[in-house]
């Protein structure tokens, strides 16, 4: 869904926002699921687990920018092909 949402937006900035929101939701979901499960973590979440949300949002921004640029390139290519045809 993240790739689809980021590539369906019209601008790179909008793709960044959509993907960073997805990163925040993902990071929050991981922490909430971990808290609900109450089991011992196999991997350390560090001394400040909410930092995971920030890290996921940052990765989301980069992935959204890449998806937005790819989508823009495809739209420009399709417009060029239609113009030539």
N, C-alpha and C positions, 0 to 999 in steps of 0.2 A: 504494500500500500504506500509506503514511503516513496518509493521510486515513482509510482504512478502519480501521486499527488504533486510531487516536486516537478515532474515533467509536464503536468497538465496546466500549470500556471503560465501566465503570459510574459512574465518578466523574471529575471534572475533574482531580484530582490524579494519578490513574492514567493519564489521557490525556497529561498533561504528561510523566510519566516515560517512557511508551512513545514519545512523539514526540521527546523529548530523546535517547533511546537511538538512535532512527533518525537524528537529526542527527549524532550522534557517529559512527555507522557510515558515513554518507554522507561526512562530512568526511574520515574516515580513508581511505575508498575512493578519494576524489579524490587525496589525497596519495600513496597507494600506487601508483595507476595512473600518476600523473605520474612517480614515481620509476622505475617499471618501463619506461615508454615511453622515458625518457631524452632526449626531444626538448626543444627550447627552448620555454618557455611563451610563449603569445601575450599573456597577461595576468600581471602581476606578482603573486606570492603574498605580497608584503611581505617584511620583513626576518626575520620569524619565522613561517614557514608553518604550524606546528602551531596557531597562533591560529585558523586556519580551522576547526578541529575545535570549538573553543569557540564561535565565532560560529554555526556550524551548529547546535550544541546549543541555543543561546539561541533562535534562530529556531524550532527544533523545539518548545521549551517553549511559545512563544506560539501556534504553529499547533495544538499539541495541546490547549491550553486552549480555543481557539476551537472545535475539533472536538468536544471533550468537552461544552462548553456547548450546542452545536447538537444533539448527540445527546441530551442530557438534556432539552432543550426538546421534541424530537420524541417521546421516551418519555412525558413528562408530557402532551403533547397527545393521544397515542394512548390513554393511560390515562383521560383525561377523556372522550374520545369513547366508549370502551367503558363507562364508568360511566354516561353519559347514555343510551346505547343499550340 
